Amino acid sequence: AVGDSSVPHRDSLLLEAGFLGVLVAPLHLLKWRSTAWRAHDGITFWLVRWLLFRLMFASGVVKLTSRCPTWWGLTALTYHYETQCIPTPSAWFAHQLPVWFQKFSVVATYVIEIAIPLLFFAPIRRLRLFAFYSQVLLQVLIILTGNYNFFNMLTIVLAFSLLDEEHVGRWLGRSKRRHASTWPPSLRSLLSTLLELSVYGFLLYWSVQYFGLEINWEKKLLDSKVAFTYHEFTTWLRAVTLPLVGLAFLSLSWEILSAMYRCACVRGCFWKLWATLQWAVFATATMGMFAISLVPFTYIDYESNGKLWPGIHQMFNAVERFQVVNSYGLFRRMTGVGGRPEVVLEGSYDKQTWTEIEFMYKPGNVSKAPPVVAPHQPRLDWQMWFAALAHHSSSPWFTSFVYRLLQGKKDVIHLVQVDESQYPFSTQPPVYIRAQLYKYWFTSSAEGSEDPVQWWRRQHVQEFFPTVSLGDPTLESLLRQHGLKDKTVLKRSADAFLPWLLQSLRQLSHPFSGPIVLWSLYLVAATICLLRALGHRPRGGTAPARHKGPRRGEPADRGGGEKNGQVRRKEAKEMEEKGEGRVRGAGNGHGDGPRSTKKKK
């Protein structure tokens, strides 16, 4: 259900997010292991928000610019759940939902991916929070109904750039006390609320107007249809692409100026100079990243792409091979409309009795439930889905795959089945192998109980790969044609440390499947973080009697105030002295000096 470039998109997103991680969380040069907030952090963190915007907005736009009839007819999700690469058990139940709900879900997808990303740069905090929860909702639903490895989890991590410390503090129980609301509200608060309500009203009106949402009271359903043409959409896209670039530039400029002001508020001549130097370096790097990202972003409208300054194109061409910025556009076209194409491998010893070779994750046995493998990505099962979309000659690796199975290569068999007892030819490799092409469909709830005995139904289409054996002229010809015959294997030095370490790790994880290894690592990391958090908790469970200044390495005022730690410590000391004075006064006035002294202690 995704375009052929979806796998590179996921890897490209990981590369770009990893590079931004270098800018967002660089090594601390002077304060080693310090967790202090720095004045320039808002600048680099803005790039994460910009990446999220490019990812979501482009993913929504390409669904319409591709002219895919299922996206324009709002019927894409009636095919998506059964035709995606590796569905989950929840996908079967989602596939049973009524058509009107599937069409409304497509409308909601358009709103979340095209309209709501504009709120990423909204000056009103509650609008950004609304955008955050909308994006998280979409990604969680995708995680529940499809195995898209780390991609959706990474997108949720990027969405955290829309939050602020106050909101995260509420999750962690560290929210700062805010002043009680006053009545009547201030003019600023009133205007902010009115603007927020106006945005929600506009989103609702836009959705109803352009997708023809109408309640059908007779049938008790919600009708929907696309109420605009392809020409109208491309005209709108051309009109908003460059203004969106301008909006992002204004947002980034505000972050840079705000960071410069925070640098000016740093106390101490040396630290002010150091903060300003860091601000200049990271602001320059951020502006450079923003500039070169405009080239892949404007691929959504080539006319706007051509209007960019030629110097920006030259900068992008210089770094394009590193993939630090990329273009995105997931689920561009819906495949498998007439049924999910699936390649089924079969092996035999006598060319008479054929046994299907079952994979760990991809559909095969119609009675086997779809697996849950995220965040692991089984590359072989994933590529088998792409191979089924075209002739086997479009996937040269498939010929080599069949050749290695005939040879009985253990490493290749391990990609098919970790448990060798589930591989039908574990004792002796098959003499013959062939591949058949089937069409798969989810069974419907009307065909059985709600908990299906058979998850799939299938129909044979044609032969996908001819019957071959070792030494077969057809196989030899295909291997030579793809340059895979007698290919020399690169040999690494046996005493090199890195190959030895990787080989040792492979041997340790060899008996376990990918999802088990990944989730074990995640659980170990989560346990370590939990133990550290419990170790840092104050003993006794009572809050300190007086306010202490910020600890070393912590920001002076995380709430955004201009007072630093020294001013706060001075205020705390004055409050303590006043409290001691009141205690002494109370003791002298009532003749109860010893008792007051005891209380003081």
Salt bridges, closest charged atoms under 4 A:
ASP11 OD1 - ARG379 NH2 3.11
GLU16 OE2 - ARG54 NH2 2.11
ASP41 OD1 - ARG38 NH2 2.84
ASP41 OD1 - HIS40 NE2 3.90
GLU82 OE1 - HIS95 NE2 3.63
GLU113 OE1 - LYS63 NZ 2.95
ASP164 OD2 - ARG125 NE 2.33
GLU165 OE2 - ARG558 NH1 3.66
GLU166 OE2 - ARG170 NE 3.97
GLU166 OE2 - ARG178 NE 3.85
GLU196 OE1 - ARG126 NE 2.52
ASP301 OD1 - ARG238 NE 3.76
GLU303 OE1 - ARG238 NE 2.94
GLU303 OE2 - LYS307 NZ 3.91
GLU342 OE1 - ARG340 NE 2.63
GLU342 OE2 - LYS362 NZ 3.10
GLU346 OE1 - ARG434 NE 2.54
GLU356 OE2 - ARG458 NH2 2.65
GLU447 OE2 - ARG457 NE 3.92
GLU476 OE1 - LYS485 NZ 2.65
GLU554 OE2 - ARG551 NH2 2.45
ASP557 OD1 - LYS176 NZ 3.79
ASP557 OD1 - ARG568 NH2 3.18
GLU571 OE2 - LYS563 NZ 3.12
GLU576 OE1 - ARG546 NE 3.88
ASP592 OD2 - ARG595 NE 3.39
